[in-house]
Amino acid sequence: MNVPFRSEIRNSPNQQTIKIFLGEESLDEKIKRHLARFDEIDFIEIRETVGQNRANENITVFLKEGVDIIKMKSIIDSSLWWYFEEDMVE
């Protein structure tokens, strides 16, 4: 079975982001809405991915200033695992 998502912390010149690559890109908008409920997130974009062995799109999460990105990645990962487990049960 394929993993439903993969997330990575990325460093950019302006700020760190969390990139989420979904196994099923048709879920991008649903996952974006799911993540929007976190107060620690500043904004979320769906972007085209450039690179080999990558999904065509990714969800890029920008955090508010001062938020611990490692802790937030863990929270997002847990939330997404819960989301996909619930989705598979239905």
N, C-alpha and C positions, 0 to 999 in steps of 0.2 A: 504494500500500500504506500502511495506517495504521501509525503508530509504535506499538510494543507497550507503551511506558510513557513517562511524563514525570515528572521529579522537580523539586522546588523546596525551597529553604531558606526556612523560615518563622521569624519572630521572634515569640515570645510573651512575656508578662510574666515567666514563670518560667524558660524556657529555649528555646534554638533547637531546632527540629526539622527533619527532612527528611520532606516529604510525597511519596509516590509514587502517581501515578494510573495505573492499568493500563487498557489498551485492552480487556482481557477480564477482567471482575471475577471470573469463576469461578476465576481463578488466584490470588486474594488469599491464601488459606491456603498454597498451595504457595510463593509468593514470601515470605510471612512466615517459613516454615520455612527457606527458602534464606538469608534475611538473618540469622536467629537465630544462625548460626555465627560471626558477627563478634564478637570480644571487646570491641570499642569500643562496641557497642550495649548500652544499659542495658535497654530493653524496646521492644516493638513492639505497636501497636494497629491494628486495622482499625476505621475510623470512617466514619460517614456524612458525606458532603460537602454543605455548604450553599453555594450560589452558582450563578451562571449558567455555562453552557458547561463544566461540570465532570462528571466521572464521579460516579455515585451514592455511591461509596465511595472511600476512600483508605487507604493504609497509612502510618501515622505512626510515624516512627522517632525514638526518644529516645536520645541519646548519653550515655555516661558523662561525668562532669565532667572537664574539661581536654582533651577530644578536639577536634581541629581539624575543624570542621564542613565547611569547604570541601574539605579533603583527603578527608574521609570520604564526602562526596557524590560526589566523583570516583571513589572506590573502589567505592561502591555502583553507580553508573551503569555502570562497566566490568564489574562482576560481572553485572549484569542484562543488558547487551548480550550477554555471553558465554552466559548462561542461555538467552536467547531464540534466539540463533544455533544453539545445540546442539539446542534443542527443535524448531526448524524443519527441521533436518537429519534428525531421526529420523522 
